[in-house]
Amino acid sequence: MGVAVTLTNNGSEDIGLSGSRFRFYDTEGEEHSLRYASFSTSGPQVAPGEEAAALLYADVPANMELASVSYTDDVGTGGTEMTFPVG
């Protein structure tokens, strides 16, 4: 399963992109780790005021219904998991 997201760095420091910072959650509340992520940036950093697109993929059961995607970053989110609904 795959999903596209866009991240905007509204902070004052660079934030790093990594597939390990994202999680999928299904409608039952179960977490699914990403298997692959592709980013629109040439490097792993998103500068302040810039945005980046990410294509995120996870191996999930065929009947799994995706409910949300989360992102956690020490700089970008202060280490707090930010969850966004999908759909």
N, C-alpha and C positions, 0 to 999 in steps of 0.2 A: 504494500500500500504506500502511496506517496501523497505528499501535500506540498504546496508552495506557500511560502510566507515571505513577507517583507519586513525587515527590521530597520528602524530609524534610530540613530544615536543622538538623543537629545541632551546628552551629558557634555562634560567638558574634557573628558579623557577618551582615548581610543578604547574600544571594546574588542575583544577577540572572539572570533567565530570558530566553533568546533561542534561537530555532531554530538559529542558527549554532553553538551549543554542543553540539548533538546530532549523532550520525552513526549510520547503519544499516550493519551488516556482514552479508554473505550467507554461506552455508555454504562458499563458495570463498575467503573472507577478503577479498573486494573491498568497498571502502567506497562508500556511497551517501549523498550529501548530502541533507538535508531540503529540501523545497520549501515546506512550510507547517507551522506549529506554532500550536496554540491552548492557552492556559493558563487555569487556574481562578482565578488571581489578578486583582485589578483593576488592579494595576500590575506592573512588571517585577521587583519585589523579593519575596523570600521571607524573612521575618524569622526570627531564631533560634527554634527550637522549633516552627515552623509547617511545614505541608506544602502542596504544590501538585500538582494533576493536570495532565498535559500530554497532548494528542493530537498525535501526530507523523505527518507524511505525507511520502512520497518517491515520485518517479517511478522505477520499477524495471521491468526486463523481466518479462513475464508469468510466466515459469517460475522466477523468482528465489525462493529459499527464505531467509527472514530467520533469521539465527542469533543476532544480538545488537544491542543499542543501546548507544551510549556517550555520556557526558556529561563535559565539561571546563569548569572554571570556576576562575579565579585564586583566588577566596576559598573556594568550596565544596569544591574538590578540590585546592587548592594548585597548579593548573595541570596536574595529572596526569590523563590520560584514564582514566575509570572505565568499565569495560565490564560489561554485564549480559546474561545469556542471555535469549532470548525463547522463550516456549513453555510 
